[in-house]
Amino acid sequence: MPALFNRIPRQVMLAKNRIKHILVIDGCHQRCASKVAKSLNLRISAYVNLEEDLGIMKKGPFTTHDYSEKDYIKAKEHIIMKVRNLLARSRELGGLD
């Protein structure tokens, strides 16, 4: 994400033209990752907002990685489900991956 935020040409080109599926994961209601993706006109295949979709709240400023084990498991399972749905949809449309 930092390379896209900084609009590194090669990374932007890869995201736009070579990557088949983009799963955007935002950590809170500020939606920083999705704002970057939208500003670059990327095709977002799936989206997860940890706060809004899963009720996982940041514990305070500068605590980005301070989550409970239960929250990690909840997020992991939800993200795996999103990826499986993307792959299944891709196969239905004739794609292999």
N, C-alpha and C positions, 0 to 999 in steps of 0.2 A: 504494500500500500504506500509506503513512503516514496517509492520511485514514481508511482502514478501521481501522488500528490504534487511531486516536484516536476511532473510532466517530462520525465526522461523519455526522449523520443522512441528509443528501441522498446522500452517496456510498454508504452502506450500503444505502439503498433502491434505488439504481441497480444495485448489485451483485446484490441479491437479486431484483429484479423486471424489470429492463430488459436486462441483459447476458445474451446467450444462452449464451456459452461463457466459462468462466473457466479459464485455464491458469495454474497456480501453479508458480512456479520458486523452489526453495530453493537456497541456495548451499552448504549443508553439512548435516551430520548434526543440527544443532540444529533444523532445520525451522521456522524462525521464520514464514515466509510461510504455510505450510500450517496452523500453529497459529492464526494470526490468522483465516484463512478458516474453519477449523472452529469457532472460538469464536463466529463470526457466523452459523453454520449456512449457509454459502454452498455452492452446488452446484459442486463442482470437476469440470470436464469432463475435464481432463488434468493430469498432474503430471510435473515433472522435478526431480530433485535432482542438481545438478551434481557433487557429490562421490560420491554413491552410485551414480547411474546412468551417469555418464560418467568417473568417476575424476579429475575436475578438483578439485584441492585448493587451498584458500587457502594462501598462502605464509606467513601469520603474522597476528598480531593487527593490526588497523588497516590491512590490505592488501586490502580488499574488491575493489578494481578492479585489482589487480596480477596479471593473468593473461597467459599467452603468447599470441601470435597463433594458434598451433596450437589452444590451448584455446578461444579465441573462435570459431574456425571450427567446431570440433567442437560447441560449444554451439549456435551458429547453425543448423547443419545439423540437429541433433536437434530443436530447437524448431520449425523449418520443417516437419519431418516430422510432429511432433505436431499442428501447426495443419492441415496437409493432411489428416491422418486425421480430425480433428474435423469439418472441412468435408465430407469424403466421407461420414462417418457421418450428418451432418445432412441431406445430400441424399438419402441412402438412406431416411431417415425422413420425407421429404417437405418438409423445410425448404429454403429457398433459400440460406441463409448460416449 
